[in-house]
Amino acid sequence: MKQRDISIDILKFIAALVITNSHMELLYGKYSALATGGAIGDVLFFFASGFTLFLGRMGRFDNWYKRRINRIYPTVFAWAALSALCFNLHHDMVYTLIHGGGWFVSCIMIYYVILYLIRWLMLDKLKWAFALTAIIVTAWYFIMNPPFGFNIYGNTYFKWGHYFLFMLLGASLGICNKENWKFNFAKDGIKFVGCAIIYYGMLAASRKIEVLQHLELLSLIPLLGITFYLYKLCNTETMKKLYYNRYTGILIKFVGGLCLEIYLVQYPLFTDKMNHFFPLNLLIMLVIIIAAAYVLRCMARIFAQTFKAEDYNWKEVFKAY
């Protein structure tokens, strides 16, 4: 196991914030266009998962997959109980197992199986795996023959295919030597901003001009650039100082460690009843979501410890990060 890469913690912190922001249309009111960044947050999640997945021990598949389940599903089951008690959201066991963690959990549990095979058979050929995935995604896109207005980042199974590219990108960077990587704020900063402008420009053009609709598929290229340069940015000394700072570091570690919980709890909490406080309502709602996510994580840890032979470790249950 390699030494912990703190840039991944910082990336997860950023991902949690931008995904939450993308779901806040109701709170932005007439400024709902500012509720954006969802796709960027999603790919950062998958990138971070792929990055850490190839650093740990492998072993036999059933035991390896069991460890993945033990990390995710106590939270899913705890959320099923909490949402039923607090938000009157009642789902049967089949729904909870398959959809209880949202599309993200269902998708990543499938990814884990594929990534195990790739790590086992193609660890030294990840570029080929990436190229093959890109070909499959492109073929899938044109076989679907999407009509004008198709959103590849929206409510569609197609994103379950192209988001795998970002998990592979994370896996590739996780196992390579990055000691000499440095983020040049002039050159890399311009590249990052350029990728962001091109990405949003492609999306806007593809959704307004029918003949340019396939630019949406090509937008995956600048989105890969955004992910890569954000990761490099998180490796800079400036970001590391924030991470190790007594105050900002606690916030980054705390929020970054609640990624899944924040994703699960936010939807029932959104309300426009505080919109007259705009933009303060955004900050208030973010604090409420983070607090609810922490409660969910504590419940998940209690749930997980209940089905183990050891005594309860309450310090571990309430640990901030």
Sequence and secondary structure as in RCSB ss.txt:
>XXXX:A:sequence
MKQRDISIDILKFIAALVITNSHMELLYGKYSALATGGAIGDVLFFFASGFTLFLGRMGRFDNWYKRRINRIYPT
VFAWAALSALCFNLHHDMVYTLIHGGGWFVSCIMIYYVILYLIRWLMLDKLKWAFALTAIIVTAWYFIMNPPFGF
NIYGNTYFKWGHYFLFMLLGASLGICNKENWKFNFAKDGIKFVGCAIIYYGMLAASRKIEVLQHLELLSLIPLLG
ITFYLYKLCNTETMKKLYYNRYTGILIKFVGGLCLEIYLVQYPLFTDKMNHFFPLNLLIMLVIIIAAAYVLRCMA
RIFAQTFKAEDYNWKEVFKAY
>XXXX:A:secstr
     HHHHHHHHHHHHHHHHHT HHHHGGGGGG   HHHHHHHHHHHHHHHHTTS    HHHHHHHHHHHHHHH
HHHHHHHHHHHH     HHHHHHHTTHHHHHHHHHHHHHHHHHHHHHGGGHHHHHHHHHHHHHHHHHHH   TT 
 TTSSSTTHHHHTHHHHHHHHHHHHS  TT    TTHHHHHHHHHHHHHHHHHHHHHH GGGTTHHHHTHHHHHH
HHHHHHHHHTSHHHHHHHHSTTHHHHHHHHHTTHHHHHHHHHHH  STTGGGTTHHHHHHHHHHHHHHHHHHHHH
HHHHHHTSSS   HHHHT   
